[in-house]
Amino acid sequence: MKKLTTVIMLGLLASGCQTMDPYTGESKTSNTATGTGIGAVAGAVLGAAVSSKKDRGRGALTGALVGGAVGGGIGHYMDNQEAQLRQELEATGVRVQRVGEDAIRLIMPGNITFQLDSDQLQPQFYPTLDSVVKVLTKYDRSLIDVAGYTDSSGSFEYNQQLSERRAYSVADYLVGQGLLATRISSHGFGERYPIADNGSAAGRAANRRVEINIRGQI
C-alpha cells in the first residue's frame, strides 16, 4: 500500500509540471506531463488490482511505468503535432485549438474556405489544406473528423445538407492529397452549435465554418 501511495503521489506531481506556452507566453501544464501523471496513476491502480496481495506493490509500480509511458506518449505526440500545425498554419486565418490532452481542432472560417452558399472549395484555400496534409501525413496515427457548420440563414434542412457537402468536400480533398480514407470521417451540423451571434453579419460569418478535429491514437 505504501508503494502504491508513493507511485500515485509521483504521478500527481508529474501531472502538475509547468511549461511555457510558446504561442501565448503563459505558463501551463504540459500535456505530456499531464498524460504521464494520469497514465501512471491509472496504471498503478490497475496493476495493484490485478496482482496478488504479495505482489501488489510490484504490480502497482509496473502498472505505473507502463501507464505513464502510454499517457506521456500521447501527450508528447499531440504536443509536437500541435506545434507543427501552428507553424504551418501561421497567418492563414485558421485557428489551432487544443482540446484536452489527445485532440486538436482546426477552425477554418467560411470566408477562406467556400464562397457563400457553395460547397466548392476556393482554389486559394488549397495551399492551406496542403499544409494540413503535410503535418497529418507525418503524424499518421491521428484520426481526422471534418465537421461542417452554417449560419442560421435559410431553412434548417438546407443548411444541414450544405454543411454535409462542405465537410465532404474538405475530407475528399484530404484523401485526394494522399491521406488514407480510413483515417477520415465527415459530418455536417448545419446551423447547430454556433460560436457567435447569428444576429449580426460578423456572427453569421464566424458560424459559417469547417472544423477539422484531430485525435491522437497510440
Secondary structure per residue as TSV (DSSP state, phi and psi in degrees):
chain	resnum	aa	ss	phi	psi
A	1	M	-	360.0	-38.4
A	2	K	H	-63.1	-41.2
A	3	K	H	-62.8	-41.7
A	4	L	H	-61.1	-44.7
A	5	T	H	-61.9	-41.3
A	6	T	H	-62.5	-43.7
A	7	V	H	-63.5	-43.2
A	8	I	H	-62.7	-41.0
A	9	M	H	-63.9	-40.7
A	10	L	H	-63.2	-39.7
A	11	G	H	-62.5	-42.7
A	12	L	H	-66.5	-37.3
A	13	L	H	-64.5	-40.2
A	14	A	H	-62.8	-39.0
A	15	S	H	-70.5	-14.9
A	16	G	T	-95.8	2.2
A	17	C	-	-59.8	137.5
A	18	Q	E	-105.0	142.0
A	19	T	E	-131.5	167.6
A	20	M	E	-94.5	125.7
A	21	D	-	-70.9	117.0
A	22	P	T	-69.9	-12.1
A	23	Y	T	-98.6	-30.1
A	24	T	T	-110.8	-16.7
A	25	G	-	77.8	6.6
A	26	E	-	-96.0	151.1
A	27	S	E	-76.7	135.4
A	28	K	E	-146.7	162.5
A	29	T	E	-76.5	127.0
A	30	S	-	-62.0	133.5
A	31	N	H	-65.9	-31.2
A	32	T	H	-65.1	-45.3
A	33	A	H	-65.1	-40.7
A	34	T	H	-61.0	-46.8
A	35	G	H	-62.0	-39.9
A	36	T	H	-63.6	-44.7
A	37	G	H	-64.8	-47.4
A	38	I	H	-63.4	-43.1
A	39	G	H	-64.2	-39.2
A	40	A	H	-65.2	-44.1
A	41	V	H	-63.6	-47.8
A	42	A	H	-62.9	-41.9
A	43	G	H	-65.9	-38.1
A	44	A	H	-63.8	-45.3
A	45	V	H	-63.4	-45.0
A	46	L	H	-66.5	-41.9
A	47	G	H	-61.7	-39.7
A	48	A	H	-68.3	-37.8
A	49	A	H	-66.5	-35.2
A	50	V	H	-93.4	-1.2
A	51	S	S	-96.9	157.8
A	52	S	-	-69.6	165.7
A	53	K	S	-58.9	-39.1
A	54	K	T	-65.2	-38.9
A	55	D	T	-102.9	15.8
A	56	R	H	-61.9	-40.4
A	57	G	H	-63.6	-43.7
A	58	R	H	-66.0	-39.7
A	59	G	H	-62.8	-40.0
A	60	A	H	-63.4	-43.7
A	61	L	H	-65.0	-44.4
A	62	T	H	-62.6	-45.0
A	63	G	H	-61.4	-38.7
A	64	A	H	-64.6	-42.3
A	65	L	H	-63.9	-44.8
A	66	V	H	-67.4	-47.1
A	67	G	H	-62.8	-40.1
A	68	G	H	-65.0	-39.0
A	69	A	H	-64.5	-43.2
A	70	V	H	-66.4	-48.4
A	71	G	H	-62.3	-44.4
A	72	G	H	-65.4	-34.5
A	73	G	H	-62.3	-43.2
A	74	I	H	-62.8	-47.1
A	75	G	H	-61.6	-43.8
A	76	H	H	-65.3	-43.1
A	77	Y	H	-59.5	-45.5
A	78	M	H	-75.2	-33.3
A	79	D	H	-59.0	-47.3
A	80	N	H	-66.2	-41.1
A	81	Q	H	-64.3	-42.4
A	82	E	H	-60.5	-45.1
A	83	A	H	-60.8	-41.7
A	84	Q	H	-71.8	-35.4
A	85	L	H	-64.7	-42.7
A	86	R	H	-61.6	-40.6
A	87	Q	H	-65.7	-45.5
A	88	E	H	-69.7	-31.9
A	89	L	H	-101.9	9.0
A	90	E	T	-59.6	132.8
A	91	A	T	67.4	17.0
A	92	T	S	-93.6	-14.1
A	93	G	S	94.6	-5.9
A	94	V	-	-87.9	131.7
A	95	R	E	-96.3	128.8
A	96	V	E	-100.0	121.0
A	97	Q	E	-126.2	126.0
A	98	R	E	-83.5	133.9
A	99	V	E	-121.7	99.5
A	100	G	T	66.5	-157.0
A	101	E	T	-84.7	-34.1
A	102	D	T	-117.9	21.5
A	103	A	E	-143.0	149.6
A	104	I	E	-132.9	138.4
A	105	R	E	-117.7	129.3
A	106	L	E	-104.0	117.0
A	107	I	E	-102.5	116.4
A	108	M	E	-114.1	107.0
A	109	P	E	-65.4	149.9
A	110	G	H	-61.2	-27.9
A	111	N	H	-68.9	-16.4
A	112	I	H	-109.5	-4.8
A	113	T	H	-106.7	-48.7
A	114	F	B	-136.3	151.2
A	115	Q	-	-70.6	157.6
A	116	L	T	-56.9	130.7
A	117	D	T	64.1	29.2
A	118	S	-	-129.1	151.3
A	119	D	-	-112.1	14.1
A	120	Q	S	-94.5	122.8
A	121	L	B	-59.2	138.9
A	122	Q	-	-73.6	132.0
A	123	P	G	-55.2	-33.5
A	124	Q	G	-69.4	-9.4
A	125	F	G	-89.8	-12.9
A	126	Y	H	-56.1	-47.0
A	127	P	H	-59.4	-33.4
A	128	T	H	-66.5	-46.3
A	129	L	H	-65.7	-32.9
A	130	D	H	-62.9	-36.3
A	131	S	H	-66.2	-37.3
A	132	V	H	-64.4	-44.5
A	133	V	H	-59.8	-40.8
A	134	K	H	-56.4	-44.6
A	135	V	H	-73.5	-43.9
A	136	L	H	-67.4	-25.3
A	137	T	H	-67.9	-40.6
A	138	K	H	-68.9	-42.9
A	139	Y	S	-96.4	73.4
A	140	D	T	-82.2	4.1
A	141	R	T	-95.5	1.7
A	142	S	-	-86.9	140.9
A	143	L	E	-97.0	149.3
A	144	I	E	-126.6	127.7
A	145	D	E	-123.9	123.8
A	146	V	E	-100.5	126.6
A	147	A	E	-120.6	131.5
A	148	G	E	-106.4	145.2
A	149	Y	E	-139.6	153.0
A	150	T	-	-128.0	175.7
A	151	D	-	-85.7	-170.8
A	152	S	S	-94.2	4.9
A	153	S	S	-69.5	140.7
A	154	G	S	86.1	179.3
A	155	S	-	-78.2	157.6
A	156	F	H	-60.3	-43.3
A	157	E	H	-64.4	-43.2
A	158	Y	H	-64.5	-44.6
A	159	N	H	-62.0	-38.6
A	160	Q	H	-61.8	-47.3
A	161	Q	H	-65.5	-40.1
A	162	L	H	-63.4	-42.6
A	163	S	H	-64.3	-37.1
A	164	E	H	-65.7	-43.1
A	165	R	H	-65.6	-38.5
A	166	R	H	-66.7	-43.4
A	167	A	H	-62.1	-42.1
A	168	Y	H	-64.0	-38.1
A	169	S	H	-61.5	-42.7
A	170	V	H	-67.4	-46.1
A	171	A	H	-60.6	-41.7
A	172	D	H	-64.3	-37.5
A	173	Y	H	-65.4	-42.9
A	174	L	H	-60.4	-42.0
A	175	V	H	-65.6	-41.1
A	176	G	H	-62.7	-23.8
A	177	Q	T	-92.4	6.8
A	178	G	T	112.7	-4.4
A	179	L	-	-76.5	143.3
A	180	L	-	-66.1	133.0
A	181	A	G	-63.4	-26.9
A	182	T	G	-69.6	-15.2
A	183	R	G	-87.8	-12.6
A	184	I	E	-118.6	136.8
A	185	S	E	-131.2	161.5
A	186	S	E	-140.9	146.1
A	187	H	E	-144.5	150.0
A	188	G	E	-115.1	139.2
A	189	F	-	-119.9	7.1
A	190	G	T	55.5	-133.5
A	191	E	T	-89.6	3.5
A	192	R	-	-71.9	157.5
A	193	Y	S	57.8	51.8
A	194	P	-	-65.3	149.9
A	195	I	S	-107.8	0.7
A	196	A	S	-150.6	172.5
A	197	D	-	-77.6	120.6
A	198	N	T	-71.0	-3.9
A	199	G	T	-77.0	-9.4
A	200	S	S	-124.2	157.1
A	201	A	H	-62.7	-39.8
A	202	A	H	-65.5	-39.0
A	203	G	H	-66.4	-42.4
A	204	R	H	-63.6	-38.8
A	205	A	H	-63.5	-38.8
A	206	A	H	-67.5	-35.0
A	207	N	H	-74.4	-23.9
A	208	R	S	-80.0	98.4
A	209	R	E	-153.1	165.4
A	210	V	E	-124.4	137.4
A	211	E	E	-119.2	135.7
A	212	I	E	-107.9	115.8
A	213	N	E	-101.3	123.6
A	214	I	E	-114.8	124.6
A	215	R	E	-121.7	129.0
A	216	G	-	-77.4	143.5
A	217	Q	-	-128.1	131.9
A	218	I	-	-113.6	360.0
